[in-house]
Amino acid sequence: MGRPEHLQLDSHALRVLAHPLRSRLLSELRLHGAATATTLAVRLATNTGATSYHLRKLAEVGLVEETGAGRGKERYWAAAQGSHGWREADVEGDPDGRAASNWLRQHHWRIYLDMVGRWEEVRAGWPLEWRDALEMSDFLLTLSPGQVRELTAELEEVIRRHAARAEAEAVEGRRRISVYWQALPTEPTEWAES
C-alpha cells in the first residue's frame, strides 16, 4: 500500500486530531507501524472501545487507514501518511479551528521537550560517533514571510531527499532519528509594522 508522504490538514481535520488519545494513536502508528485497536489500547493504557472509536474518527479525515490484514474483528490500522501539517490561513476566521491549531502546536512542543529531556538523560551512554552526529544549532536571520516560506520549502526538500536515500540504501548501523526544526521570531513580544 503506497501511502502519500504528507497530508495538508484542513480545519475539520485539525479539530479531529486535536484530541490527546487521537494524537497519541497517530504517533504510535507512525513510530511503530500497523497495529490492532487492542494492541494500541494496551500500549497506550486505554480501552479497546475508545481506541476503536478514535481510530475511526482519524480514518474519517484520512490520517489512518485499515490495512486489510487480520481476521474477523481483528483489524489492523496504519498511519495513512508519514507526516501532516497545516497553515494558519487554513483556520483563520474559524475559532474552533484556531483553538485546535493552538492545542496541537502546544502538544507537539511538549512532546519535543520530553524527547530532548530523555535524550539528554541517556546521551552519555551512546557512542561518541552518534553523540557528535546528533547535534543541534541555531541561526539568526532577518527574513520576510516569503523568504521564510522559501527557506522552509528548501529545508523540507533536503529532508525528503535524505529520507528517500536512506530508504533506498541499507547502511549498517542506522538508527531512526527525529529531525525537528522551527522558525520562530527572535523577539516574539515585539511586533511593529515596518
C-alpha positions in Angstrom: 0.0 0.0 0.0 1.7 3.2 -1.2 1.0 6.0 1.2 1.3 9.7 0.5 4.2 11.3 2.1 2.4 14.3 3.6 -1.2 15.4 4.3 -2.2 19.0 4.5 -4.9 19.3 7.1 -7.9 21.4 6.8 -9.8 23.0 9.8 -12.0 20.0 10.2 -9.1 17.5 10.3 -7.3 19.7 12.8 -10.3 19.7 15.1 -10.4 15.9 14.8 -6.7 15.4 15.5 -6.7 17.9 18.5 -7.5 15.2 21.0 -5.0 13.6 23.4 -5.8 10.0 22.5 -6.1 10.6 18.8 -2.7 12.4 18.7 -1.2 9.5 20.7 -2.7 6.9 18.4 -1.4 8.5 15.2 2.1 8.9 16.8 2.1 5.3 17.9 1.2 4.1 14.4 3.8 6.3 12.7 6.5 5.2 15.2 5.8 1.5 15.4 3.7 0.6 12.4 0.4 -1.1 11.9 -1.5 -2.5 14.9 -4.9 -3.5 16.1 -7.1 -1.4 18.3 -6.5 -4.0 21.1 -2.7 -3.7 20.8 -2.9 0.0 20.8 -5.1 0.1 23.8 -2.6 -2.0 25.8 0.3 0.2 24.6 -1.5 3.4 25.5 -3.2 2.2 28.7 -6.7 2.8 27.5 -9.6 0.6 26.5 -10.3 -1.1 23.1 -13.7 0.6 22.7 -12.2 4.1 23.0 -9.3 3.2 20.8 -11.5 1.8 18.0 -13.8 4.8 18.1 -10.9 7.3 17.9 -9.2 5.3 15.1 -12.4 5.5 13.1 -12.5 9.3 13.7 -8.9 9.6 12.4 -9.8 7.5 9.4 -12.7 9.8 8.5 -10.2 12.6 7.9 -7.6 10.5 6.1 -5.0 10.3 8.9 -5.2 6.5 9.4 -6.5 3.6 7.4 -7.2 -0.1 7.7 -4.5 -2.3 6.2 -6.8 -5.2 5.2 -4.7 -7.5 7.4 -6.3 -9.5 10.2 -9.2 -11.8 10.5 -12.7 -11.4 11.9 -13.0 -8.4 14.2 -9.2 -8.1 14.4 -8.5 -5.2 12.1 -5.1 -3.6 11.6 -4.7 0.1 11.4 -1.8 2.1 9.9 -0.9 5.8 9.6 -2.1 6.9 6.1 1.0 9.1 5.5 4.4 9.9 7.0 3.6 13.4 8.1 0.9 16.1 8.3 0.8 19.9 8.6 -1.4 22.9 8.3 -1.2 26.6 7.7 -2.7 29.2 10.0 -4.5 30.6 7.0 -6.5 27.4 6.9 -8.1 28.2 10.3 -8.3 31.9 10.2 -11.8 33.0 10.9 -12.7 29.6 12.5 -12.4 29.9 16.3 -12.6 26.1 16.8 -10.0 25.5 14.1 -7.7 28.1 15.7 -8.2 26.5 19.1 -7.4 23.1 17.6 -4.3 24.5 15.9 -3.1 26.1 19.2 -3.7 22.9 21.2 -1.8 20.8 18.6 1.2 23.2 18.5 1.5 23.2 22.3 1.0 19.4 22.4 3.8 18.9 19.8 6.1 21.3 21.8 5.6 19.2 24.9 6.4 16.0 23.1 9.5 17.7 21.6 10.7 18.9 25.0 10.1 15.4 26.6 12.1 13.8 23.8 15.0 16.2 24.3 15.0 15.6 28.0 15.0 11.8 27.5 17.9 12.2 25.0 19.9 14.3 27.4 19.4 11.7 30.2 21.0 8.9 28.1 23.3 10.8 25.7 26.5 9.8 27.6 25.7 6.1 27.1 25.7 6.5 23.3 28.9 6.0 21.2 30.9 9.2 20.5 30.2 9.0 16.8 26.5 9.3 17.4 26.8 12.0 20.1 28.8 14.1 17.6 26.4 13.4 14.7 23.2 14.2 16.7 23.8 17.9 17.1 21.7 21.0 17.4 22.3 24.5 16.3 20.6 27.8 15.9 20.8 30.7 13.4 19.6 34.3 13.5 18.2 35.5 10.2 16.3 38.6 9.2 13.7 37.5 6.6 10.3 38.4 5.1 7.4 35.9 5.3 8.1 35.0 1.7 11.7 34.3 2.4 10.8 32.2 5.4 8.4 30.1 3.2 11.2 29.7 0.6 13.7 28.6 3.3 11.0 26.1 4.7 10.4 24.6 1.3 14.1 24.2 0.7 14.7 22.6 4.1 11.8 20.2 3.6 13.2 19.2 0.2 16.6 18.4 1.7 14.9 16.3 4.4 12.8 14.4 1.8 15.9 13.8 -0.3 17.8 12.3 2.6 14.8 10.2 3.7 14.4 8.7 0.2 18.2 8.0 0.0 18.1 6.4 3.5 15.2 4.2 2.5 17.0 3.1 -0.7 20.4 2.4 1.0 20.6 -0.3 3.7 23.6 1.2 5.5 24.7 -0.8 8.6 24.4 0.9 12.0 21.4 3.0 11.1 19.0 4.3 13.8 15.7 6.1 13.5 16.1 9.8 14.2 13.7 12.7 14.5 14.5 15.9 12.8 12.8 18.9 14.3 13.2 22.5 13.0 11.2 25.6 13.7 11.3 29.2 12.5 10.3 31.5 15.4 10.6 35.2 15.9 13.6 36.0 17.9 11.7 38.6 19.9 8.1 37.3 19.8 6.7 40.0 22.0 8.0 42.8 19.7 5.8 43.5 16.8 6.0 46.6 14.6 4.7 47.1 11.1 7.6 48.1 9.0 
